Amino acid sequence: MDGCDAAIHLVGIIREDSRSGATFESVHVDGARNVIDAAAEADIQRFVLMSANGAQSRETAVSAYQWTKHEAEEHLKASGLDHVIFRPSVIFGRPAPGQQEFASELAHSLLGTPGPLPLFKAGMPTVAEIVESCRGARSLAQRNLTTTGSEVELQPVAVENVASAIVQSLDLDAAKNAMYEVGGRDRLRWGELLDVLTLAKGKRPRRKVVVPAFLIRFLLTLPIVRSLLPLTHDQLDMLLEGNVCDESPFFRDFDVAPIRFEPESVAYIGTGVARVQTATSSGRRGRHVLRHYDPPGPNTGIGHAKFGMWVFLASEVMFFTGLIGAYIILRNATPNWPLPAERLSLGLTAFMTFLLIISSMTLVLALSAIQRGAQARFRMFLGLTVLLGVAFVGLQAYEWSHFLAHSTPGTDMFWGMFYTLTGFHGAHVTIGVIALAICYVRALRGGYTEERHGDIEMTGLYWHFVDLVWIILFTIIYLI
């Protein structure tokens, strides 16, 4: 720090990683103490510390995050350095690729799952809240539940506002040895905050249900839940305590134009071609094209959406393994099991298999094209994939109609297993064709670019899986 006039300490963590030694105490207390002591030795003129709203002594804190932040503040005050301490509520703003950020983490974990959204509550939900949880998303009861169903209240502040104030604090006399609580102009209940994020993704607000905190604490003991939810036990306790503050001194002393937590302010959380209609200050309507962003999970190293797809495919592996295993056991246990060549059409099915293999290749070429920004090639190969999938489903329907005319699946074990295995697989292929067709329509509307093509990757994983399953089915049913 020799030759520097000021120091800004922003280092902090939201989750501990004991394996690497990154604990709240080692980072927030020991790390900050080392930097503050070095600044004092270098005769730094002003030290700016990023603390946290709700920082308090060990005796009253509900989490280690809070008391470690407080101890860093106390060490700075005792150092004799001219200082400024900022205590922000939750900070939002467009993150760099791979960087964790409040709004993005929530959007891609809670909003990325089907079903109603949870409203955290310290106690048990009332009868009225349970009834309201069962109503439709657009009902008056649900709108009431959005503001009353959870005690959690937050005051999100834009990273641009915080950064501007930090720069100004370096030479602002009024800020000398001051502590500022930093929050936005809006205090939002948990349900209201979820609605803002949902609108930013181009969707209508979803139904919400009141969930007691003890149930969330239990779920957070499960590794799979911890990897999907951007929440720890400490963070849940801090949420229930509330994260609001008196922002008036902050906006009084610093020349900052507040950026409100609105759909257009967090449009960066969006995926695909979702668009948000927002009202500008002049009353005109604005359109914001949203970008795909799927940050890697802290425990898995891959995005939440991709991790969810892999979990789903793992369940599908178990499903088809059961079916295929049952087929093999029945075949070996049944005397005089008919040879496939006696009943099935190998030539037609071999051609169907060829179509599926080619469709996997065209989908890989489509993904490669959009990653390079080659829109025309992307649409061409994606369209070919859809056509090949439709052809497979059509030929399978033709094959079934031919076999059903002279087969008895109700009394013949061979036909019963044949229709079960190929039927379930055909249903999966049909779902894949529908998903690919939706992607193709979006592609025709310009919905994918080099930066936002997550839907293609997720659908591709599913499509390659059903292709692989068919190759296995073709081998054991038609060839062996």
N, C-alpha and C positions, 0 to 999 in steps of 0.2 A: 504493500500500500504506500510505499515511499513515493512522495511527489503528488499524492492524491489529496484533494480537498474534502471529498465526501465518500461515504460508503453506503451502499444499499444492500440490505440482506433480505432476500426473498425466499430462501431455502425452506422447504417444508414437505412433509409427506402426509398422506391421508390414510395409508395402511402401513402397518409394520411388517417387516420381513426379517424375522429373527435369524434366518439362515445366513443372510448377508450382513447382519449386524445393524440394519437400518431400523432402529427402534425410535419411538417418539423421544425418549430421553437422550439417546445418542445424537439425534439430528437436531431436535428443537432446543435442547438445553446445552449439551456439550459442544455441538457444532456452533451454535450461536455464541456461546461463551468464548470460544477460540477466536472467532472473527471479531467480536467486540474488544477483546484484550489486544489483539493485533492492531485494531484501529486506534486504541488509546495510545499504544506505543508509537504509532506513526503520526500522532498528533492530528488525527482527522478532525476537521472543523464541524462536520455534521454527519450523524449516523441515522439512517432511515431503516426501521425494522418493520417487516411485515408480520404482524401477529395474527390474531383471529378473534372474531366476535364471540363473546362468551368466555374468553380466557379468564381463569380464576384460580384461586389457591387450591392446593392439593386437597384440603379439607372439605371444600364445597364443590369441587368439580365433579361432573358425572363421567368424565373420561380422562384418560391419560393425555389425549390430544390437548385438552383445555389447560390442564395444570402445567404441562411442559411449555406451552406457549407463554403462560403467565410467568414462569421462572425466568425465561429469556428476557421478558420485559423488566423484571426486577433487577436482573444483572446489568442491563443497559442503564437503568436509572442510577444504579450505584456506581457506575463507571466514571461519572463526571463528564461524559461527552455531551455536547449539545446534540439533541436527538429529536426524532419525530417517530411516533408509533402509530401505525395504521391497524385497525381491527376490522377487517372486512367481513360482511356476511358472505353468502355464496357468490362467486364471481363467474360470469358467463362471457363467452366470446369465442370467435372462430379459432379452433385449435390447429396447430401444425399437425401434419400426418403422423399418426401413432401417438399423439399426445392426449392425455386424459383431460377431460373438461366436463363440468357439471351437467350442462344441458344435453350434450352428446351422450354421456354415459346413461342418463335417465332414458333418453329417447330410444336408444338401441338395446336397452334391457327390458324396461317395463313396457314401452310402447311396441317393442318388437315381438311381444308374445300375444297370442289370442286371448279372448275372454275379457272380463271386466278388469278395471284398474283398482288397485288397493288404496284405501284411505286409512292411514295408520292412526290408531287410537290407543291411549294408555290403558283404558278400562274396557269392559265388555260393551258391544253395541247395544243400544236400546231397541225396544220392539219397533218403535217408529223408524229407526235407522235401518233395521232389517227389512221392513216393508218397503222403504224407499229404495233400498239396494236392489229390489226385485223389479222395479219399474223400468220402463224404456229409457234409453239414453237421452231422448229429447223431452221427457216429461218434466213437469214443474217440480215433482218430488226429487228427481235427480239433480235439477239445478239447485234446489235447496240443499241437497246433500253435498254438493260440490263445495259449498262455503261453510257448512256446519258439521260435516261428517268426520273431520279430523282437526285435532288441536294444533297440528303442525303448521307453523306460519314462517315464511321466509321473506327475505328482502333482497332479491338478486340485484347485483350491481355490475355494470359493464366493465370489462377489462380496460377499455379505452379510457373510462372515467378514472379508474384507479391509477393507471399509468400516468395520465396527465397530472394528477394530484401529486404523485411521487416526485415528478420532475420539478413541479412548482415548489414543493416543500424544501428543496435543497437550499434555496436562498430566501425563503419567506420568513420574515421576522416573527409574524404572528404564530407561526407553527413551531417556534423554538420550544423544546421540551414539552410539547403538547401530545396528547393522545386523541386520535380521531376514530370514532365508530363510523364505519363506511357501509352504507347500504343504498339501494336505489330509492326512488321516490314512491314505489309501489310495494305495499305489503300484501303478499299473496298467500292464501291458504293452499294446502297441498293439492287439493282438487282443482283449484283455479290454475295453479302452475302446470298441472298435467294437461289441462285444456289448452293452454297456450302452446305447449309442445305438440299436442295433437294437431292443432290448426296449422302449425308451422310445417307439419308433414303433409299438409294438403288433405287432411281427413276431418271428419266431423267428430266432436267430442264423444267419447265412449262412456258406456255405463260404468258406474263405480260402486264398490261395495266396501263397507266398513270392516276392517280386519283388526282384531286386538293385537297389541304389540307382543304379547307373550307367544302368539302363534308365529309371528315373524322371527322372533328370537330362536324358536325351535327350528324353523326352516333354515336359518343361517348356520346351524350346526352341520348341515349337510353340504359336503364339498361341491356337489353339482349346483346347488343354489348359490353358494358363495361365488362361484365362477361366473354366474349369469347376472347376479344383482350387484350393482355398484354400491354396496352397503355393508357395513360391519356393525357389530353390536354397539361399539362406541358411537358410531355415526347415528344409529337408530336412537340411542339415548339422547344425543344432542338435538336430533330432529324433534323429538317429543318435547324437549325443553324449549324449543323455539329458537329462531335465529333472526331476530329483528333488533333494531337499534334506533337511536336518535341520530338521524343523518343530517340534521340542520346545521351544526357547526362545520361539517365537512363541506357542504355546498355554500356556506357563508364565507369561508376563508379561501376557498379555491375557485378559480375561474373555470368551472366545469359545467358543460351542458348535459344534463342527465339523459342517458339513453335508457328508455324504458324496456322492461321485459315483455315484449310483444312478439307476435308471430313473425313479423318482418325482421326483428332484431336477432332471432335465432333461426333464420331460414337455412343456415348452414347444416342443420341436423337432418334435412330432408333427404329422401332417396328417390331414385328413378325419375319420373317426369312429373311428380306431384307439384302442383302450383297452388299458391296461396293468394287469395284476394284480400287486400288490406287497404284501409283508408289512409291516405296521406294527410298531411297537415292542411293542404288546400282543399280537402274534401274529394279529390279525385281518387279513382281506384288504381292500385298498383298491382303488378304481377311479378312474382319472384320465382325464378327457376331454381329449384333446390338441387343440391349436390349429394352424391352418395358419400357417406362416411361411416365406416365400421371399424372403430378403434380396437386394437388387440386387447383381449381380456388380460387382467393382471396375472392370472394363474395358468391360462391356456396358451397365451402368446398369439392367438388368432382372434379374429373379430367375433363378436357375439352371434351375428347371423350365421356365419360359416360354422361356428362351433355347434349352434343349434341344428344345422343341417346334418352335421356328422353324427350327432346324437340320434336324430331321427333315422338316418340310414343304418345306424347300429341296431336300432329296434327292428328295422325292416330285415336286416340280416338274420336276426333271431326268428322272425316270422317265417321267412322262406326256408330257413334251415329246418324248422319244425315240419313244414309241409314236405320238403324233399326227403327228410329222414323218414317220415311216415310212408312215403311212396316206396323207398328202398326196402324198408322192413316188410311191407305188405307184398312187394314183388318177390322177395326171397322166401317168404312164408307161404306163398300161394303156388300149389302145383299147377303145372301146365299153363303158366303165364304166357299169353300170346306174344309172338314176336312182333316188333313194331312194323316191320315190312309187310306183315299180313293185313294190317288194318289202317295204317297211316300213309299219307302221301309225302314221301321224302323230298321229291323234287320241288314242290311248291313251298314246303317249309324251309328248305335250304335257301331258296330265293328270298323268303321273308327274313331269314337270318342275315343274309347278305345286305338287305336294305337297312336293317338296324345297325350293322357294323359301319356301313357307309354314313349313316346319320350321325353317329358319334364323331366320325372324322369331320363332317361338314360343320358340326357344332364347335369343334376345336378350332377350325379355320375361322368361324364367325367370331369367336372370342379373341383370337389372335388379331383379326382385322380391326375390331373396335378398340383394342389396346393400342393399336398404331394410329387410330383415327381414320381408318379407311372405311367410311360410311357405306359406300356403294357395295364393296365386297362383303361387308358385315351383313347388310340386308339380304344380299344374294344368298350367302351360305346359310343364314338363319332361315330364310324362306325355303331353301332346299331341305333343311332339317325337318321343318314342319311337314312338307309334302311327303318325305320319306316315312315319317311317323304315321301320317294319315294312310299311306299306302299299306303299311304293316297292319294297322287296325282293320282296314277294309278287307285285306286278304285273310286275316284271321276270322273275321265274321263270315266270309265266304266258306272257309274251311269248316267252321262249326256248322253252318247250315247244311253242308254236304254230309257231314258225319251224323248229325242229329236225325237225318232221314232214315238211317238204318242201325242206330246204336241204342242200347238200353242202359243208360248210366245208373238207373235205380237198382238194377239187379246184376250188372256186370261190373266187377271191381276195377277192371282195366279202364273202362270208360268213365267210371266215377272219379278215379284219380286223375285221369286225363283232363276232364273238364274243370276239376278243382284247381289243378296247378296252372293250366293255361288260362283259365278264367280270371284267377286273381292277378296273374301277370298281365293279362290283357287290360284289366281295370287300371293297373299302375301305368301302363303305356298310354292309355287314354288320358289319364290325368296329366301325364307329361306332355302329351300333344297339346292339350288345352293351355297349359302353362307356357309352352313355347309359342303358341299362337298369340297369346296375350303379349308376350315379349315382342313378337314380330310387329303387332299393331303399334306398340309403343316405339319400336325402331323406325317405322314409317313416319311417325310424328317427330322424329329427331330427339327421342327421349334418352339416348345413350351417347356418351362421349368417352374419351380416354380415361376421364376421371370418375365417371359414374356409370358403371356397368355391373354392379353387384348382383342384380337380378339374373343376368346371364350366367354368372359364375355359379350361383346357387342352383338354378335350373339345370345347368350342365352337370353338376354333381349327381343330381337325381337321375338325369337321363342316362348317364354312363352306368349308373348302378342298375337300372332296369335292363340295359343292354347286356350287362355281364350276367345277370340272372337268367336272361333268355338263352344265352350261350350254354349255360349249365343245364337248363331244362331241355333244350334241343338235344344235347348230348345224351342225357339219361333217359329221355322219353322216346326220341325218334331214332337214335343210333344204336344204343346198347340193348 
